[in-house]
């Protein structure tokens, strides 16, 4: 194990290091095949993406219409933005400041947390998995388990000194928002709003703090490849535009940056639980030639070993179960030994439908 860690340390080069070196070209390991490049020079497709005002849920005259809008957003996109979500701007700013200070630390400080073990509760890295990626992606990240906060926060970075406090406040606030959103999404499916409440309360929260440095050739590489998230729900904060989502016609749509808004993305667990009524959103991250961008993905999942399958209330003779069951731990095992850019994890579940349900 020591030799493996030493090898990783010797070969590790972060995206920020490449940007700070003044490189005029991206190294060949970051160059995507032509068919996978983001084609930034083409005009973007203009599509009105859903924005939901959560404050309207507290107004009886607007609640049913707002839930209908959420239902349509989940069916059509698996994605929407929310405003008036009650996470104070001071909490968001504090977390962004802490993240900026972390990524500005000397490399030797950040390397204390480096790992290619996806099961580690706290790890710093670059790309997706530095040691196994055939094509690398232009991002640095720190990921940490975040719920329950008291269980994990002592493992978080102690430097910068504000990191635990500032990021902890943001983690707690997004956990509260997540529970509210899950209840609304369950209600929009015609289920009890407290469906899976205990599992959701005992579930996991992983925060991926991403840094996408300025890139000298953003048209031939990406910050993240096309993928869907494994969990139930992802709440995403972006400091500027860079996220793209795929529509039903396989067109990439730029998600506009709305100051103060948060992005809600449905994950594979919701797609399975809803038996495909709602779909997890395929998304990717593009880069800028001039601007460094931060994003926080708060990934919410059912407990590590809890198996999830289509809700019995959404399965019948006309709509048989379309997915086999899986857990968060199954996903981690999958990405440890597979290239998820070649096959989405959720597609493997369609191959594992029990014969009685097929």
Protein Blocks (a to p, Z undefined) as FASTA:
>chain_A
ZZmmmmmmmmpccfklmmmnopabdcfklpccfklpgklmbccdddddddddfklmmpmk
lmmmmmmmmmmmmmmnopacdehkopafklmmmmmmmmmmmmmpcfklmmmmgcfbfkbm
bdcdehjblmlombdcddddddddfbdfklmmmmmcfbdfklmmmmmmmmmmmmmmmmmm
mmmmmmmnopafkgoklmmmmmccddddddddddfblmlccfbdcdddfblbdcdddfbd
fiacddfkopacdddddehiacddddfklmmmnnomaccddddddddfkbccdddddddd
ddfklccdddfklgcfklgcfbdcddfklmmmmmmmpcfklpcfklmmmmmgcfklZZ
